């Protein structure tokens, strides 16, 4: 949690011996409804959105 008027940062690190990194996560079933609603909202323009290299 961040105090009002303060920024909050989240650092997510992937590590391991494999050459290819893979996200391995699962959603809590009690909160699955939240992910289904994400498509209803536009992406925040402040976020640095990227796409995989092809």
PyMOL Python script that loads the backbone (N, CA, C, O; Angstrom):
from pymol import cmd

cmd.read_pdbstr("""\
ATOM      1  N   UNK A   1       0.840  -1.181   0.000  1.00  0.00           N
ATOM      2  CA  UNK A   1       0.000   0.000   0.000  1.00  0.00           C
ATOM      3  C   UNK A   1       0.877   1.233   0.000  1.00  0.00           C
ATOM      4  O   UNK A   1       1.934   1.256   0.631  1.00  0.00           O
ATOM      5  N   UNK A   2       0.445   2.236  -0.694  1.00  0.00           N
ATOM      6  CA  UNK A   2       1.167   3.505  -0.741  1.00  0.00           C
ATOM      7  C   UNK A   2       0.293   4.584  -0.108  1.00  0.00           C
ATOM      8  O   UNK A   2      -0.930   4.582  -0.253  1.00  0.00           O
ATOM      9  N   UNK A   3       0.932   5.483   0.581  1.00  0.00           N
ATOM     10  CA  UNK A   3       0.209   6.603   1.185  1.00  0.00           C
ATOM     11  C   UNK A   3      -0.318   7.517   0.081  1.00  0.00           C
ATOM     12  O   UNK A   3       0.265   7.570  -1.002  1.00  0.00           O
ATOM     13  N   UNK A   4      -1.409   8.237   0.337  1.00  0.00           N
ATOM     14  CA  UNK A   4      -1.929   9.162  -0.669  1.00  0.00           C
ATOM     15  C   UNK A   4      -0.843  10.125  -1.157  1.00  0.00           C
ATOM     16  O   UNK A   4      -0.019  10.602  -0.377  1.00  0.00           O
ATOM     17  N   UNK A   5      -0.860  10.398  -2.451  1.00  0.00           N
ATOM     18  CA  UNK A   5       0.090  11.310  -3.101  1.00  0.00           C
ATOM     19  C   UNK A   5       1.507  10.748  -3.197  1.00  0.00           C
ATOM     20  O   UNK A   5       2.435  11.493  -3.511  1.00  0.00           O
ATOM     21  N   UNK A   6       1.696   9.463  -2.938  1.00  0.00           N
ATOM     22  CA  UNK A   6       3.014   8.843  -3.062  1.00  0.00           C
ATOM     23  C   UNK A   6       2.948   7.740  -4.112  1.00  0.00           C
ATOM     24  O   UNK A   6       1.923   7.079  -4.276  1.00  0.00           O
ATOM     25  N   UNK A   7       4.055   7.555  -4.817  1.00  0.00           N
ATOM     26  CA  UNK A   7       4.131   6.518  -5.838  1.00  0.00           C
ATOM     27  C   UNK A   7       4.435   5.172  -5.199  1.00  0.00           C
ATOM     28  O   UNK A   7       5.061   5.100  -4.142  1.00  0.00           O
ATOM     29  N   UNK A   8       3.992   4.124  -5.844  1.00  0.00           N
ATOM     30  CA  UNK A   8       4.313   2.779  -5.388  1.00  0.00           C
ATOM     31  C   UNK A   8       4.896   2.035  -6.581  1.00  0.00           C
ATOM     32  O   UNK A   8       4.353   2.115  -7.683  1.00  0.00           O
ATOM     33  N   UNK A   9       5.969   1.330  -6.381  1.00  0.00           N
ATOM     34  CA  UNK A   9       6.618   0.573  -7.434  1.00  0.00           C
ATOM     35  C   UNK A   9       6.598  -0.900  -7.080  1.00  0.00           C
ATOM     36  O   UNK A   9       6.638  -1.276  -5.908  1.00  0.00           O
ATOM     37  N   UNK A  10       6.537  -1.715  -8.095  1.00  0.00           N
ATOM     38  CA  UNK A  10       6.519  -3.158  -7.901  1.00  0.00           C
ATOM     39  C   UNK A  10       7.592  -3.739  -8.805  1.00  0.00           C
ATOM     40  O   UNK A  10       7.521  -3.595 -10.025  1.00  0.00           O
ATOM     41  N   UNK A  11       8.570  -4.384  -8.226  1.00  0.00           N
ATOM     42  CA  UNK A  11       9.651  -4.994  -8.992  1.00  0.00           C
ATOM     43  C   UNK A  11       9.377  -6.483  -9.101  1.00  0.00           C
ATOM     44  O   UNK A  11       9.232  -7.177  -8.095  1.00  0.00           O
ATOM     45  N   UNK A  12       9.308  -6.958 -10.315  1.00  0.00           N
ATOM     46  CA  UNK A  12       9.037  -8.361 -10.563  1.00  0.00           C
ATOM     47  C   UNK A  12      10.266  -8.939 -11.245  1.00  0.00           C
ATOM     48  O   UNK A  12      10.657  -8.461 -12.310  1.00  0.00           O
ATOM     49  N   UNK A  13      10.876  -9.948 -10.662  1.00  0.00           N
ATOM     50  CA  UNK A  13      12.119 -10.506 -11.180  1.00  0.00           C
ATOM     51  C   UNK A  13      11.915 -11.965 -11.545  1.00  0.00           C
ATOM     52  O   UNK A  13      11.328 -12.739 -10.789  1.00  0.00           O
ATOM     53  N   UNK A  14      12.411 -12.320 -12.717  1.00  0.00           N
ATOM     54  CA  UNK A  14      12.395 -13.721 -13.141  1.00  0.00           C
ATOM     55  C   UNK A  14      13.844 -14.203 -13.119  1.00  0.00           C
ATOM     56  O   UNK A  14      14.729 -13.555 -13.678  1.00  0.00           O
ATOM     57  N   UNK A  15      14.078 -15.326 -12.480  1.00  0.00           N
ATOM     58  CA  UNK A  15      15.435 -15.849 -12.404  1.00  0.00           C
ATOM     59  C   UNK A  15      15.402 -17.361 -12.516  1.00  0.00           C
ATOM     60  O   UNK A  15      14.365 -17.991 -12.311  1.00  0.00           O
ATOM     61  N   UNK A  16      16.532 -17.923 -12.841  1.00  0.00           N
ATOM     62  CA  UNK A  16      16.631 -19.366 -12.931  1.00  0.00           C
ATOM     63  C   UNK A  16      17.645 -19.781 -13.975  1.00  0.00           C
ATOM     64  O   UNK A  16      18.142 -18.947 -14.731  1.00  0.00           O
ATOM     65  N   UNK A  17      17.953 -21.066 -14.021  1.00  0.00           N
ATOM     66  CA  UNK A  17      18.998 -21.549 -14.921  1.00  0.00           C
ATOM     67  C   UNK A  17      18.559 -21.719 -16.378  1.00  0.00           C
ATOM     68  O   UNK A  17      19.405 -21.846 -17.263  1.00  0.00           O
ATOM     69  N   UNK A  18      17.269 -21.722 -16.633  1.00  0.00           N
ATOM     70  CA  UNK A  18      16.795 -21.962 -18.001  1.00  0.00           C
ATOM     71  C   UNK A  18      17.107 -20.779 -18.917  1.00  0.00           C
ATOM     72  O   UNK A  18      17.140 -19.630 -18.476  1.00  0.00           O
ATOM     73  N   UNK A  19      17.337 -21.076 -20.196  1.00  0.00           N
ATOM     74  CA  UNK A  19      17.627 -20.024 -21.164  1.00  0.00           C
ATOM     75  C   UNK A  19      16.396 -19.163 -21.424  1.00  0.00           C
ATOM     76  O   UNK A  19      16.509 -17.948 -21.585  1.00  0.00           O
ATOM     77  N   UNK A  20      15.228 -19.787 -21.463  1.00  0.00           N
ATOM     78  CA  UNK A  20      13.986 -19.052 -21.696  1.00  0.00           C
ATOM     79  C   UNK A  20      13.245 -18.870 -20.376  1.00  0.00           C
ATOM     80  O   UNK A  20      13.048 -19.830 -19.630  1.00  0.00           O
ATOM     81  N   UNK A  21      12.840 -17.647 -20.095  1.00  0.00           N
ATOM     82  CA  UNK A  21      12.101 -17.360 -18.864  1.00  0.00           C
ATOM     83  C   UNK A  21      10.608 -17.507 -19.124  1.00  0.00           C
ATOM     84  O   UNK A  21      10.113 -17.093 -20.172  1.00  0.00           O
ATOM     85  N   UNK A  22       9.899 -18.088 -18.184  1.00  0.00           N
ATOM     86  CA  UNK A  22       8.461 -18.324 -18.324  1.00  0.00           C
ATOM     87  C   UNK A  22       7.769 -17.876 -17.045  1.00  0.00           C
ATOM     88  O   UNK A  22       8.203 -18.207 -15.941  1.00  0.00           O
ATOM     89  N   UNK A  23       6.680 -17.113 -17.208  1.00  0.00           N
ATOM     90  CA  UNK A  23       5.883 -16.726 -16.042  1.00  0.00           C
ATOM     91  C   UNK A  23       5.086 -17.939 -15.583  1.00  0.00           C
ATOM     92  O   UNK A  23       4.358 -18.541 -16.372  1.00  0.00           O
ATOM     93  N   UNK A  24       5.218 -18.288 -14.345  1.00  0.00           N
ATOM     94  CA  UNK A  24       4.453 -19.393 -13.774  1.00  0.00           C
ATOM     95  C   UNK A  24       3.668 -18.835 -12.589  1.00  0.00           C
ATOM     96  O   UNK A  24       4.207 -18.676 -11.493  1.00  0.00           O
ATOM     97  N   UNK A  25       2.414 -18.547 -12.817  1.00  0.00           N
ATOM     98  CA  UNK A  25       1.577 -17.995 -11.755  1.00  0.00           C
ATOM     99  C   UNK A  25       0.184 -18.572 -11.889  1.00  0.00           C
ATOM    100  O   UNK A  25      -0.175 -19.139 -12.921  1.00  0.00           O
ATOM    101  N   UNK A  26      -0.574 -18.425 -10.860  1.00  0.00           N
ATOM    102  CA  UNK A  26      -1.980 -18.830 -10.922  1.00  0.00           C
ATOM    103  C   UNK A  26      -2.789 -17.805 -10.122  1.00  0.00           C
ATOM    104  O   UNK A  26      -2.306 -17.218  -9.154  1.00  0.00           O
ATOM    105  N   UNK A  27      -4.010 -17.615 -10.551  1.00  0.00           N
ATOM    106  CA  UNK A  27      -4.897 -16.689  -9.859  1.00  0.00           C
ATOM    107  C   UNK A  27      -5.638 -17.414  -8.744  1.00  0.00           C
ATOM    108  O   UNK A  27      -5.977 -18.591  -8.869  1.00  0.00           O
ATOM    109  N   UNK A  28      -5.881 -16.706  -7.669  1.00  0.00           N
ATOM    110  CA  UNK A  28      -6.719 -17.236  -6.603  1.00  0.00           C
ATOM    111  C   UNK A  28      -8.132 -17.352  -7.173  1.00  0.00           C
ATOM    112  O   UNK A  28      -8.672 -16.359  -7.659  1.00  0.00           O
ATOM    113  N   UNK A  29      -8.741 -18.533  -7.128  1.00  0.00           N
ATOM    114  CA  UNK A  29     -10.088 -18.694  -7.692  1.00  0.00           C
ATOM    115  C   UNK A  29     -11.103 -17.689  -7.133  1.00  0.00           C
ATOM    116  O   UNK A  29     -12.049 -17.317  -7.826  1.00  0.00           O
ATOM    117  N   UNK A  30     -10.915 -17.261  -5.913  1.00  0.00           N
ATOM    118  CA  UNK A  30     -11.846 -16.300  -5.322  1.00  0.00           C
ATOM    119  C   UNK A  30     -11.745 -14.923  -5.980  1.00  0.00           C
ATOM    120  O   UNK A  30     -12.645 -14.097  -5.830  1.00  0.00           O
ATOM    121  N   UNK A  31     -10.654 -14.673  -6.709  1.00  0.00           N
ATOM    122  CA  UNK A  31     -10.460 -13.374  -7.343  1.00  0.00           C
ATOM    123  C   UNK A  31     -10.460 -13.464  -8.867  1.00  0.00           C
ATOM    124  O   UNK A  31     -10.101 -12.496  -9.538  1.00  0.00           O
ATOM    125  N   UNK A  32     -10.854 -14.597  -9.418  1.00  0.00           N
ATOM    126  CA  UNK A  32     -10.879 -14.784 -10.868  1.00  0.00           C
ATOM    127  C   UNK A  32     -11.776 -13.796 -11.586  1.00  0.00           C
ATOM    128  O   UNK A  32     -11.490 -13.414 -12.720  1.00  0.00           O
ATOM    129  N   UNK A  33     -12.844 -13.380 -10.953  1.00  0.00           N
ATOM    130  CA  UNK A  33     -13.761 -12.418 -11.572  1.00  0.00           C
ATOM    131  C   UNK A  33     -13.049 -11.122 -11.922  1.00  0.00           C
ATOM    132  O   UNK A  33     -13.413 -10.445 -12.883  1.00  0.00           O
ATOM    133  N   UNK A  34     -12.031 -10.777 -11.139  1.00  0.00           N
ATOM    134  CA  UNK A  34     -11.317  -9.527 -11.366  1.00  0.00           C
ATOM    135  C   UNK A  34     -10.574  -9.554 -12.697  1.00  0.00           C
ATOM    136  O   UNK A  34     -10.627  -8.581 -13.450  1.00  0.00           O
ATOM    137  N   UNK A  35      -9.886 -10.646 -12.998  1.00  0.00           N
ATOM    138  CA  UNK A  35      -9.153 -10.754 -14.260  1.00  0.00           C
ATOM    139  C   UNK A  35     -10.114 -10.687 -15.445  1.00  0.00           C
ATOM    140  O   UNK A  35      -9.778 -10.102 -16.475  1.00  0.00           O
ATOM    141  N   UNK A  36     -11.285 -11.267 -15.318  1.00  0.00           N
ATOM    142  CA  UNK A  36     -12.240 -11.252 -16.425  1.00  0.00           C
ATOM    143  C   UNK A  36     -12.734  -9.837 -16.730  1.00  0.00           C
ATOM    144  O   UNK A  36     -13.228  -9.588 -17.829  1.00  0.00           O
ATOM    145  N   UNK A  37     -12.613  -8.925 -15.799  1.00  0.00           N
ATOM    146  CA  UNK A  37     -13.080  -7.546 -16.006  1.00  0.00           C
ATOM    147  C   UNK A  37     -11.988  -6.632 -16.547  1.00  0.00           C
ATOM    148  O   UNK A  37     -12.276  -5.494 -16.918  1.00  0.00           O
ATOM    149  N   UNK A  38     -10.746  -7.096 -16.601  1.00  0.00           N
ATOM    150  CA  UNK A  38      -9.648  -6.230 -17.036  1.00  0.00           C
ATOM    151  C   UNK A  38      -9.829  -5.721 -18.457  1.00  0.00           C
ATOM    152  O   UNK A  38      -9.433  -4.596 -18.763  1.00  0.00           O
ATOM    153  N   UNK A  39     -10.415  -6.523 -19.322  1.00  0.00           N
ATOM    154  CA  UNK A  39     -10.595  -6.118 -20.717  1.00  0.00           C
ATOM    155  C   UNK A  39     -11.553  -4.935 -20.854  1.00  0.00           C
ATOM    156  O   UNK A  39     -11.572  -4.282 -21.897  1.00  0.00           O
ATOM    157  N   UNK A  40     -12.330  -4.655 -19.842  1.00  0.00           N
ATOM    158  CA  UNK A  40     -13.283  -3.547 -19.892  1.00  0.00           C
ATOM    159  C   UNK A  40     -12.613  -2.183 -19.759  1.00  0.00           C
ATOM    160  O   UNK A  40     -13.218  -1.160 -20.079  1.00  0.00           O
ATOM    161  N   UNK A  41     -11.374  -2.163 -19.290  1.00  0.00           N
ATOM    162  CA  UNK A  41     -10.695  -0.907 -19.010  1.00  0.00           C
ATOM    163  C   UNK A  41      -9.532  -0.696 -19.972  1.00  0.00           C
ATOM    164  O   UNK A  41      -8.821  -1.648 -20.294  1.00  0.00           O
ATOM    165  N   UNK A  42      -9.325   0.533 -20.435  1.00  0.00           N
ATOM    166  CA  UNK A  42      -8.178   0.801 -21.314  1.00  0.00           C
ATOM    167  C   UNK A  42      -6.878   0.731 -20.512  1.00  0.00           C
ATOM    168  O   UNK A  42      -6.875   0.920 -19.296  1.00  0.00           O
ATOM    169  N   UNK A  43      -5.780   0.457 -21.211  1.00  0.00           N
ATOM    170  CA  UNK A  43      -4.474   0.419 -20.552  1.00  0.00           C
ATOM    171  C   UNK A  43      -4.099   1.824 -20.094  1.00  0.00           C
ATOM    172  O   UNK A  43      -4.398   2.808 -20.771  1.00  0.00           O
ATOM    173  N   UNK A  44      -3.457   1.906 -18.964  1.00  0.00           N
ATOM    174  CA  UNK A  44      -2.997   3.185 -18.435  1.00  0.00           C
ATOM    175  C   UNK A  44      -1.865   3.686 -19.333  1.00  0.00           C
ATOM    176  O   UNK A  44      -0.864   2.985 -19.481  1.00  0.00           O
ATOM    177  N   UNK A  45      -1.982   4.871 -19.939  1.00  0.00           N
ATOM    178  CA  UNK A  45      -0.952   5.357 -20.864  1.00  0.00           C
ATOM    179  C   UNK A  45       0.403   5.599 -20.201  1.00  0.00           C
ATOM    180  O   UNK A  45       1.403   5.771 -20.897  1.00  0.00           O
ATOM    181  N   UNK A  46       0.451   5.616 -18.882  1.00  0.00           N
ATOM    182  CA  UNK A  46       1.732   5.815 -18.194  1.00  0.00           C
ATOM    183  C   UNK A  46       2.563   4.548 -18.149  1.00  0.00           C
ATOM    184  O   UNK A  46       3.753   4.601 -17.839  1.00  0.00           O
ATOM    185  N   UNK A  47       1.951   3.397 -18.456  1.00  0.00           N
ATOM    186  CA  UNK A  47       2.661   2.127 -18.376  1.00  0.00           C
ATOM    187  C   UNK A  47       3.475   1.874 -19.639  1.00  0.00           C
ATOM    188  O   UNK A  47       2.994   2.118 -20.745  1.00  0.00           O
ATOM    189  N   UNK A  48       4.700   1.389 -19.483  1.00  0.00           N
ATOM    190  CA  UNK A  48       5.529   1.084 -20.660  1.00  0.00           C
ATOM    191  C   UNK A  48       5.142  -0.277 -21.238  1.00  0.00           C
ATOM    192  O   UNK A  48       5.769  -1.288 -20.922  1.00  0.00           O
ATOM    193  N   UNK A  49       4.122  -0.302 -22.074  1.00  0.00           N
ATOM    194  CA  UNK A  49       3.654  -1.561 -22.651  1.00  0.00           C
ATOM    195  C   UNK A  49       4.608  -2.008 -23.752  1.00  0.00           C
ATOM    196  O   UNK A  49       5.040  -1.207 -24.580  1.00  0.00           O
ATOM    197  N   UNK A  50       4.926  -3.290 -23.747  1.00  0.00           N
ATOM    198  CA  UNK A  50       5.823  -3.852 -24.757  1.00  0.00           C
ATOM    199  C   UNK A  50       5.207  -5.113 -25.334  1.00  0.00           C
ATOM    200  O   UNK A  50       4.199  -5.616 -24.837  1.00  0.00           O
ATOM    201  N   UNK A  51       5.817  -5.605 -26.372  1.00  0.00           N
ATOM    202  CA  UNK A  51       5.376  -6.848 -27.004  1.00  0.00           C
ATOM    203  C   UNK A  51       6.590  -7.746 -27.184  1.00  0.00           C
ATOM    204  O   UNK A  51       7.716  -7.254 -27.270  1.00  0.00           O
ATOM    205  N   UNK A  52       6.377  -9.057 -27.242  1.00  0.00           N
ATOM    206  CA  UNK A  52       7.518  -9.957 -27.434  1.00  0.00           C
ATOM    207  C   UNK A  52       8.183  -9.723 -28.787  1.00  0.00           C
ATOM    208  O   UNK A  52       7.523  -9.386 -29.770  1.00  0.00           O
ATOM    209  N   UNK A  53       9.483  -9.905 -28.817  1.00  0.00           N
ATOM    210  CA  UNK A  53      10.216  -9.778 -30.084  1.00  0.00           C
ATOM    211  C   UNK A  53       9.815 -10.910 -31.009  1.00  0.00           C
ATOM    212  O   UNK A  53       9.684 -12.056 -30.578  1.00  0.00           O
ATOM    213  N   UNK A  54       9.621 -10.593 -32.275  1.00  0.00           N
ATOM    214  CA  UNK A  54       9.241 -11.654 -33.221  1.00  0.00           C
ATOM    215  C   UNK A  54      10.283 -11.839 -34.289  1.00  0.00           C
ATOM    216  O   UNK A  54      10.124 -12.690 -35.165  1.00  0.00           O
TER     217      UNK A  54
END
""", "prot")
cmd.dss("prot")
cmd.show_as("cartoon", "prot")
cmd.util.cbc("prot")
cmd.orient("prot")
